[in-house]
Amino acid sequence: MGSTRRTAMVAGVLFLMAAAASIPALVLFQPVLGDARYVLAAGADGGVLLGALLEIVTVVAVLGTGVALYPVLRRESPAAALGYAFGRLMEGVLIAVGLVSVLTVLTLRQDAAGADDGALVVAQQALVAVKDWTFLLGPNVALGVNTLLLAGIMHRSGLVPRWIARLGLAGGAIILASGTAVLLGAYEQVSVVGTVAALPVFVWEMSLAVCLVVTGFRPSALLAEASARPPAMAR
């Protein structure tokens, strides 16, 4: 039980870290993402580099949640637990690819002096497009699938209050549907509709994180699992 409590606390802290780092990182990246001629301008590299550091924290936290929760989740469903860990890995990889594309724009601005301005602008637009696609496929589509997997395990097992698990099921379905709609061109990813669609999954992650840090997994579910084991395994 002590080990499980530590696992819950570590996972909760990692969820909080991911949220605390990813949101300001996106804001700090806006000079690159929002200015089509940033590669030719004086630039705000200090802020973008700070955003890159925060994005690295995000990647570590995303990967960490998959690793930290796996030992507990596999007791309920080994296949779903493995799927969640792999899904978080893919989500982290996509975020990292987007980060590299942003940093490459900085390199072009700093080291491509004398190059054709039009070519530099086209290169920046291509790199920003990579960032946009990774943001859609990572913190939207992949996040939606991962949320449904985790919330489904939590709902079946009762490891957290059912209302939190149901919030995750709803939030995962909404952001996955929103990501699909963006993919099909229904609306822009960074829009009022896209932001509203992301709110339920954000509330789910914060509710889950606070629950894991403050109370941990529900003892009743863990005790029921332990009592169901054969006596030899219990020893």
Residue frames as qw, qx, qy, qz and C-alpha x, y, z in Angstrom:
[[0.000, 0.886, 0.464, 0.000, 0.00, 0.00, 0.00],
 [0.315, -0.763, 0.105, 0.554, 2.90, 2.33, 0.73],
 [0.368, -0.118, 0.611, 0.691, 4.35, 1.72, -2.72],
 [0.168, 0.610, 0.693, 0.345, 0.95, 2.27, -4.35],
 [0.143, -0.909, -0.282, 0.270, 0.49, 5.53, -2.46],
 [0.334, -0.565, 0.339, 0.674, 3.86, 6.76, -3.69],
 [0.323, 0.212, 0.722, 0.574, 2.94, 5.77, -7.23],
 [0.060, 0.813, 0.572, 0.090, -0.27, 7.79, -7.02],
 [0.232, -0.864, -0.044, 0.444, 1.54, 10.84, -5.69],
 [0.372, -0.319, 0.525, 0.696, 4.27, 10.71, -8.35],
 [0.250, 0.430, 0.730, 0.469, 1.70, 10.32, -11.13],
 [0.041, -0.890, -0.445, 0.096, -0.39, 13.20, -9.78],
 [0.294, -0.739, 0.165, 0.583, 2.63, 15.49, -9.57],
 [0.360, -0.066, 0.652, 0.665, 3.61, 14.59, -13.14],
 [0.167, 0.686, 0.657, 0.263, 0.12, 15.48, -14.41],
 [0.156, -0.927, -0.193, 0.281, 0.38, 18.84, -12.67],
 [0.402, -0.503, 0.400, 0.652, 3.88, 19.40, -14.08],
 [0.368, 0.276, 0.697, 0.550, 2.70, 18.70, -17.63],
 [0.059, 0.854, 0.498, 0.139, -0.09, 21.26, -17.36],
 [0.309, -0.869, -0.013, 0.386, 2.06, 23.88, -15.63],
 [0.410, -0.393, 0.499, 0.654, 4.76, 23.60, -18.31],
 [0.385, 0.339, 0.720, 0.467, 2.78, 23.09, -21.53],
 [0.115, 0.883, 0.455, -0.017, 0.48, 26.12, -21.30],
 [0.145, -0.888, 0.158, 0.407, 3.18, 28.81, -20.84],
 [0.481, -0.204, 0.651, 0.550, 5.36, 27.02, -23.42],
 [0.370, 0.586, 0.649, 0.315, 2.63, 27.44, -26.04],
 [0.004, -0.972, -0.182, 0.149, 2.38, 31.14, -25.17],
 [0.361, -0.708, 0.389, 0.466, 6.15, 31.62, -25.39],
 [0.510, 0.062, 0.703, 0.491, 6.22, 29.93, -28.82],
 [0.363, 0.790, 0.464, -0.169, 3.74, 32.43, -30.28],
 [0.035, 0.795, -0.299, -0.526, 6.39, 34.81, -31.73],
 [0.158, -0.263, 0.848, 0.433, 7.52, 31.93, -33.97],
 [0.249, 0.366, 0.895, 0.063, 4.09, 30.43, -34.61],
 [0.194, 0.803, 0.488, -0.282, 2.25, 33.70, -35.12],
 [0.097, 0.838, -0.240, -0.480, 4.74, 35.75, -37.16],
 [0.895, 0.394, 0.195, 0.075, 5.28, 34.34, -40.65],
 [0.530, 0.725, -0.226, 0.377, 8.46, 36.45, -41.01],
 [0.656, -0.738, 0.156, 0.019, 9.98, 35.75, -37.61],
 [0.879, -0.018, 0.193, 0.436, 12.97, 34.15, -39.30],
 [0.462, 0.561, 0.110, 0.678, 13.85, 37.57, -40.80],
 [0.282, -0.884, -0.080, -0.363, 13.15, 39.67, -37.70],
 [0.005, -0.653, 0.593, -0.470, 15.25, 40.56, -34.65],
 [0.668, -0.116, -0.735, -0.022, 13.45, 37.76, -32.83],
 [0.538, -0.608, 0.284, -0.510, 12.53, 37.00, -29.24],
 [0.674, 0.235, -0.699, 0.041, 14.80, 34.00, -28.90],
 [0.005, -0.270, 0.740, -0.617, 15.13, 34.19, -25.11],
 [0.633, -0.003, 0.340, -0.696, 11.42, 33.66, -24.57],
 [0.840, 0.258, -0.343, -0.331, 11.24, 30.92, -27.19],
 [0.464, 0.328, -0.778, 0.269, 14.17, 29.09, -25.58],
 [0.286, -0.159, 0.657, -0.680, 12.44, 29.32, -22.20],
 [0.798, 0.142, 0.042, -0.585, 9.37, 27.83, -23.87],
 [0.706, 0.341, -0.617, -0.067, 11.58, 25.03, -25.23],
 [0.104, 0.274, -0.818, 0.495, 12.81, 24.26, -21.73],
 [0.552, 0.010, 0.456, -0.698, 9.24, 24.09, -20.48],
 [0.817, 0.272, -0.261, -0.437, 8.31, 21.85, -23.40],
 [0.458, 0.323, -0.811, 0.171, 11.09, 19.45, -22.41],
 [0.236, -0.108, 0.722, -0.642, 9.56, 19.34, -18.93],
 [0.732, 0.174, 0.080, -0.654, 6.22, 18.58, -20.57],
 [0.716, 0.325, -0.589, -0.188, 7.68, 15.67, -22.55],
 [0.212, 0.245, -0.853, 0.409, 9.32, 14.21, -19.43],
 [0.421, 0.000, 0.546, -0.725, 6.07, 14.56, -17.46],
 [0.781, 0.235, -0.166, -0.555, 3.97, 12.97, -20.22],
 [0.634, 0.284, -0.719, 0.017, 6.32, 10.00, -20.51],
 [0.023, 0.243, -0.773, 0.586, 6.54, 9.78, -16.73],
 [0.645, -0.032, 0.291, -0.706, 2.80, 9.38, -16.23],
 [0.848, 0.219, -0.373, -0.305, 2.75, 6.35, -18.52],
 [0.511, 0.293, -0.745, 0.313, 5.68, 4.75, -16.71],
 [0.155, -0.236, 0.628, -0.725, 4.49, 5.62, -13.20],
 [0.700, 0.003, 0.215, -0.681, 0.94, 4.34, -13.65],
 [0.632, 0.269, -0.665, -0.295, 1.79, 1.15, -15.52],
 [0.191, 0.118, -0.924, 0.308, 2.46, -1.09, -12.44],
 [0.349, 0.191, 0.601, -0.694, -0.95, -0.21, -10.97],
 [0.621, 0.360, -0.122, -0.686, -2.93, -0.25, -14.23],
 [0.433, 0.284, -0.821, -0.241, -1.61, -3.62, -15.37],
 [0.145, 0.030, 0.897, -0.416, -3.27, -5.28, -12.35],
 [0.528, 0.427, 0.387, -0.623, -6.62, -4.26, -13.78],
 [0.788, 0.579, 0.193, -0.083, -5.91, -4.68, -17.50],
 [0.617, -0.364, 0.414, 0.562, -2.41, -5.55, -18.77],
 [0.474, 0.431, 0.530, 0.556, -3.31, -4.83, -22.40],
 [0.011, 0.931, 0.283, 0.231, -4.93, -1.46, -21.67],
 [0.501, -0.796, 0.126, 0.316, -2.07, -0.51, -19.33],
 [0.605, -0.120, 0.470, 0.631, 0.47, -1.28, -22.04],
 [0.309, 0.665, 0.491, 0.470, -1.61, 0.64, -24.55],
 [0.194, -0.970, -0.148, 0.007, -1.71, 3.66, -22.26],
 [0.568, -0.601, 0.292, 0.481, 2.05, 3.57, -21.66],
 [0.525, 0.158, 0.545, 0.635, 2.72, 3.28, -25.41],
 [0.146, 0.831, 0.447, 0.296, 0.18, 6.02, -26.15],
 [0.317, -0.923, 0.010, 0.218, 1.88, 8.40, -23.74],
 [0.597, -0.296, 0.443, 0.600, 5.20, 7.55, -25.40],
 [0.394, 0.478, 0.551, 0.559, 3.78, 8.47, -28.81],
 [0.083, -0.950, -0.290, -0.077, 2.27, 11.66, -27.39],
 [0.478, -0.753, 0.184, 0.412, 5.65, 12.65, -25.93],
 [0.574, -0.009, 0.523, 0.629, 7.46, 11.88, -29.20],
 [0.253, 0.725, 0.487, 0.416, 5.05, 14.07, -31.18],
 [0.248, -0.958, -0.094, 0.107, 5.52, 16.94, -28.73],
 [0.582, -0.512, 0.352, 0.525, 9.30, 16.55, -29.03],
 [0.507, 0.320, 0.540, 0.591, 9.15, 16.64, -32.84],
 [0.057, 0.906, 0.340, 0.245, 7.15, 19.88, -32.67],
 [0.453, -0.835, 0.092, 0.298, 9.71, 21.33, -30.27],
 [0.614, -0.177, 0.457, 0.619, 12.58, 20.50, -32.65],
 [0.361, 0.626, 0.491, 0.488, 10.75, 22.24, -35.50],
 [0.158, -0.976, -0.147, -0.038, 10.45, 25.44, -33.43],
 [0.561, -0.654, 0.289, 0.417, 14.11, 25.34, -32.43],
 [0.620, 0.183, 0.499, 0.577, 15.08, 24.83, -36.09],
 [0.180, 0.891, 0.301, 0.288, 13.39, 28.14, -36.94],
 [0.383, -0.897, 0.133, 0.177, 15.66, 29.82, -34.38],
 [0.675, -0.261, 0.466, 0.509, 18.70, 28.20, -35.98],
 [0.481, 0.568, 0.465, 0.479, 17.66, 29.45, -39.41],
 [0.034, -0.979, -0.151, -0.131, 17.22, 32.98, -38.11],
 [0.495, -0.796, 0.267, 0.226, 20.59, 32.99, -36.37],
 [0.574, -0.351, 0.607, 0.422, 22.78, 31.10, -38.84],
 [0.561, 0.466, 0.598, 0.332, 21.27, 31.68, -42.29],
 [0.001, -0.813, 0.008, 0.583, 22.39, 35.29, -42.73],
 [0.037, 0.489, -0.578, -0.653, 22.64, 36.20, -46.40],
 [0.253, 0.219, 0.924, 0.188, 20.28, 33.47, -47.55],
 [0.150, -0.314, -0.514, -0.784, 17.35, 34.28, -49.79],
 [0.305, -0.057, 0.453, -0.836, 14.60, 35.89, -47.70],
 [0.741, 0.055, -0.217, -0.633, 11.83, 34.13, -49.58],
 [0.679, 0.118, -0.724, 0.025, 13.43, 30.74, -49.06],
 [0.128, 0.109, -0.725, 0.668, 13.82, 31.40, -45.33],
 [0.512, -0.013, 0.220, -0.830, 10.16, 32.37, -45.00],
 [0.797, 0.092, -0.439, -0.404, 9.07, 29.24, -46.85],
 [0.510, 0.137, -0.791, 0.308, 11.31, 27.11, -44.61],
 [0.142, -0.079, 0.588, -0.792, 9.79, 28.70, -41.50],
 [0.681, 0.024, -0.043, -0.731, 6.27, 28.11, -42.77],
 [0.748, 0.109, -0.638, -0.143, 7.10, 24.43, -43.36],
 [0.329, 0.104, -0.772, 0.533, 8.54, 24.04, -39.86],
 [0.356, -0.037, 0.371, -0.857, 5.56, 25.80, -38.28],
 [0.763, 0.045, -0.334, -0.552, 3.27, 23.46, -40.23],
 [0.591, 0.085, -0.781, 0.184, 5.15, 20.51, -38.69],
 [0.010, 0.054, -0.634, 0.771, 4.59, 22.03, -35.24],
 [0.572, 0.005, 0.042, -0.819, 0.88, 22.52, -35.98],
 [0.777, 0.058, -0.542, -0.316, 0.45, 18.90, -37.12],
 [0.458, 0.062, -0.790, 0.402, 2.30, 17.47, -34.14],
 [0.200, -0.051, 0.466, -0.861, 0.19, 19.63, -31.82],
 [0.710, 0.020, -0.168, -0.684, -2.96, 18.26, -33.47],
 [0.797, 0.081, -0.587, -0.115, -1.88, 14.62, -33.46],
 [0.403, 0.120, -0.719, 0.552, -0.21, 14.72, -30.02],
 [0.041, 0.124, 0.591, -0.796, -2.03, 16.89, -27.43],
 [0.583, 0.129, -0.016, -0.802, -5.35, 16.35, -29.23],
 [0.819, 0.126, -0.435, -0.354, -5.84, 13.03, -31.03],
 [0.572, 0.146, -0.749, 0.301, -3.32, 10.96, -29.03],
 [0.106, -0.156, 0.570, -0.800, -4.35, 12.68, -25.80],
 [0.695, -0.054, -0.027, -0.716, -7.98, 11.81, -26.51],
 [0.822, 0.079, -0.552, -0.115, -7.18, 8.13, -27.03],
 [0.394, 0.183, -0.711, 0.553, -4.93, 8.01, -23.96],
 [0.325, -0.178, 0.375, -0.850, -7.57, 9.71, -21.83],
 [0.818, -0.044, -0.210, -0.534, -10.22, 7.20, -22.89],
 [0.722, 0.128, -0.661, 0.159, -7.88, 4.31, -22.05],
 [0.205, 0.160, -0.650, 0.714, -6.95, 5.65, -18.62],
 [0.470, -0.126, 0.223, -0.845, -10.45, 6.80, -17.69],
 [0.815, -0.013, -0.425, -0.394, -11.84, 3.44, -18.81],
 [0.592, 0.068, -0.722, 0.351, -9.46, 1.55, -16.53],
 [0.019, -0.126, 0.511, -0.850, -10.22, 3.91, -13.66],
 [0.622, -0.112, -0.048, -0.774, -13.97, 3.54, -14.17],
 [0.824, -0.027, -0.536, -0.182, -13.89, -0.27, -14.22],
 [0.579, 0.062, -0.656, 0.481, -11.52, -0.59, -11.28],
 [0.443, -0.834, -0.294, -0.147, -12.91, 2.14, -9.02],
 [0.675, -0.057, -0.235, 0.697, -9.36, 3.29, -8.22],
 [0.047, -0.007, -0.118, 0.992, -10.63, 6.88, -8.25],
 [0.376, 0.413, 0.529, -0.638, -14.14, 8.28, -7.67],
 [0.488, 0.419, 0.724, 0.247, -16.45, 7.40, -10.52],
 [0.238, 0.923, 0.231, -0.192, -17.29, 11.03, -11.30],
 [0.164, -0.739, 0.476, 0.447, -13.63, 11.68, -12.09],
 [0.421, -0.039, 0.831, 0.361, -13.46, 8.65, -14.37],
 [0.390, 0.679, 0.621, 0.036, -16.67, 9.69, -16.14],
 [0.069, 0.924, -0.069, -0.371, -15.31, 13.19, -16.62],
 [0.274, -0.491, 0.686, 0.461, -12.27, 11.61, -18.29],
 [0.445, 0.300, 0.814, 0.223, -14.45, 9.49, -20.58],
 [0.285, 0.875, 0.374, -0.116, -16.40, 12.57, -21.63],
 [0.081, -0.872, 0.276, 0.396, -13.32, 14.77, -21.98],
 [0.410, -0.275, 0.756, 0.429, -11.40, 12.17, -23.97],
 [0.442, 0.509, 0.717, 0.177, -14.30, 11.65, -26.37],
 [0.176, 0.939, 0.207, -0.213, -14.79, 15.41, -26.86],
 [0.128, -0.782, 0.435, 0.428, -11.15, 16.26, -27.57],
 [0.451, -0.049, 0.811, 0.369, -10.79, 13.23, -29.87],
 [0.390, 0.699, 0.595, 0.071, -13.89, 14.33, -31.80],
 [0.046, 0.950, -0.026, -0.308, -12.55, 17.89, -31.91],
 [0.322, -0.532, 0.629, 0.467, -9.16, 16.73, -33.21],
 [0.461, 0.271, 0.791, 0.298, -10.91, 14.71, -35.90],
 [0.269, 0.874, 0.392, -0.097, -13.01, 17.72, -36.88],
 [0.099, -0.854, 0.306, 0.410, -9.88, 19.88, -37.17],
 [0.441, -0.218, 0.768, 0.410, -8.22, 17.16, -39.24],
 [0.385, 0.506, 0.734, 0.242, -11.19, 17.23, -41.62],
 [0.202, 0.213, 0.215, 0.932, -11.05, 21.04, -41.86],
 [0.210, -0.735, -0.637, -0.097, -14.22, 21.85, -39.89],
 [0.181, -0.976, -0.005, -0.122, -12.47, 24.63, -37.93],
 [0.374, 0.663, -0.513, 0.398, -9.04, 25.80, -36.87],
 [0.692, -0.189, -0.611, 0.335, -7.29, 24.06, -34.02],
 [0.251, -0.218, -0.366, 0.869, -6.49, 27.34, -32.24],
 [0.250, -0.402, -0.405, -0.782, -10.03, 28.70, -32.11],
 [0.479, -0.301, 0.346, -0.748, -12.84, 29.26, -29.65],
 [0.920, -0.030, -0.155, -0.359, -14.39, 25.89, -30.49],
 [0.743, 0.269, -0.552, 0.265, -11.05, 24.09, -30.19],
 [0.052, 0.383, -0.578, 0.719, -10.32, 25.74, -26.85],
 [0.678, -0.229, 0.209, -0.667, -13.75, 24.90, -25.43],
 [0.927, 0.085, -0.322, -0.171, -13.34, 21.28, -26.58],
 [0.568, 0.321, -0.615, 0.443, -10.04, 21.03, -24.70],
 [0.303, -0.531, 0.361, -0.704, -11.44, 22.29, -21.38],
 [0.894, -0.294, -0.001, -0.339, -13.13, 19.03, -20.21],
 [0.905, 0.113, -0.302, 0.278, -9.95, 16.96, -20.61],
 [0.243, 0.515, -0.410, 0.712, -7.95, 19.67, -18.83],
 [0.568, -0.481, 0.234, -0.625, -10.43, 19.60, -15.92],
 [0.977, -0.091, -0.168, -0.094, -10.20, 15.78, -15.90],
 [0.716, 0.295, -0.407, 0.484, -6.42, 15.77, -15.67],
 [0.019, -0.504, 0.398, -0.766, -6.37, 18.38, -12.92],
 [0.763, -0.376, 0.091, -0.518, -9.11, 16.58, -10.96],
 [0.962, 0.024, -0.255, 0.092, -7.28, 13.27, -11.33],
 [0.494, 0.440, -0.434, 0.611, -3.95, 14.85, -10.36],
 [0.302, -0.517, 0.346, -0.722, -5.34, 16.44, -7.19],
 [0.906, -0.248, -0.021, -0.341, -7.10, 13.20, -6.25],
 [0.891, 0.164, -0.330, 0.263, -3.91, 11.16, -6.71],
 [0.300, 0.469, -0.439, 0.705, -1.76, 13.62, -4.75],
 [0.399, -0.447, 0.300, -0.743, -4.21, 14.22, -1.88],
 [0.807, -0.193, 0.336, -0.445, -5.89, 10.85, -1.37],
 [0.131, -0.339, 0.906, 0.217, -4.21, 8.40, -3.75],
 [0.437, -0.076, -0.771, -0.457, -6.00, 5.40, -5.20],
 [0.690, -0.389, 0.044, -0.608, -9.14, 4.29, -3.40],
 [0.192, -0.389, 0.870, -0.237, -8.16, 1.67, -0.78],
 [0.764, 0.126, 0.459, -0.435, -11.36, -0.29, -1.26],
 [0.792, 0.540, -0.201, -0.200, -10.42, -1.22, -4.82],
 [0.293, 0.604, -0.722, 0.167, -6.87, -2.15, -3.89],
 [0.407, -0.259, 0.770, -0.418, -7.98, -4.25, -0.90],
 [0.848, 0.264, 0.242, -0.391, -10.57, -6.07, -2.99],
 [0.672, 0.596, -0.436, -0.063, -7.87, -6.90, -5.52],
 [0.048, 0.517, -0.800, 0.301, -5.48, -8.13, -2.84],
 [0.601, -0.109, 0.639, -0.467, -8.14, -10.28, -1.17],
 [0.857, 0.386, 0.005, -0.341, -8.94, -11.93, -4.50],
 [0.389, 0.606, -0.694, 0.000, -5.40, -13.28, -4.84],
 [0.875, -0.141, -0.461, 0.033, -4.54, -16.85, -3.77],
 [0.640, -0.764, 0.052, 0.063, -3.04, -17.06, -0.25],
 [0.807, -0.102, 0.172, 0.556, 0.39, -17.95, -1.63],
 [0.371, 0.570, 0.191, 0.708, 0.46, -14.78, -3.73],
 [0.325, -0.890, -0.139, -0.288, -0.81, -12.66, -0.85],
 [0.740, -0.580, 0.103, 0.324, 2.23, -13.76, 1.20]]
